Amino acid sequence: MQALFWTGLVVLMLGITSLLVPIPRNEQDGLTVCSVSIGIETRHGEKVSPIVSAAMILGGTGLMIVVKKKS
């Protein structure tokens, strides 16, 4: 039962973190002609959908409550 409680706590913390911290993503576009290469690299910081974050927060909290009530 303790393992489920800690799993719920980890899911809850990941849900809260996903609301605040963007996930970095790099894109590289370029053109190569013979031996000359020209390119550009762009970086984006995208956050996880708030619906996914809310589901993780509610799921983690629910799991922790269920485990505590069964104890």
N, C-alpha and C positions, 0 to 999 in steps of 0.2 A: 504493500500500500504506500509505503514511503516513496518508492520509485515513481509512482503515478503522481504524487504530490510534487516532486521535484521536476518531473516532466511538464506538469502544468505551469510551474513557476518559470521554467525556461521558455515555454511557448508564450507566456504572458510578457516576459522581458523582450523577446524577439518582436512581438507585436508592437510594443511601445517604441522600441528602437527603430522599427521600420517606418514609423510615422515621422521620425526626426532626422534620420540619416539617409542621404541620397546614395544610391548605388552608382558608382562610376562606370561609364561605358565609353570606349574609344572607337572611332571610325577612321579608317584610312582610305583615302581616294587618291588615285594617281594615274599617271600616264607614263609609259615607257616606250621610247623610240630609240632603236638600236641599243646603244649602251648608256643613254642618258635617261635618267628617271626623274620625273617631277611629281611631287605629291604633297598632300596636305593631310594633317591629322587633326581631327576635332574631338573634343572631349565633352561629354554630357553627363550631368548628374541627375538621374531620374529616381523619383521616390516610388515606393510600392503603392498600389491603389489603396485608398483609405478603406475600401470595403474589405480587402484582404487583411489589412491591419486590424480592423474592428473584429473580424472573425477570429483572428489569432488571439486578441485580447479577451474576447468573450469565451472562447474555447479553453484557454488556459485558466481563466478565473473559474469557469464552471467545473473543470476537472479538479481544481484545488478544493472547491466547496464540496463536491461529491465525495472526495476522499476523506475530508475532515468529518463529514456527517456520518460516514460509515465506521469511523474509528470510535 
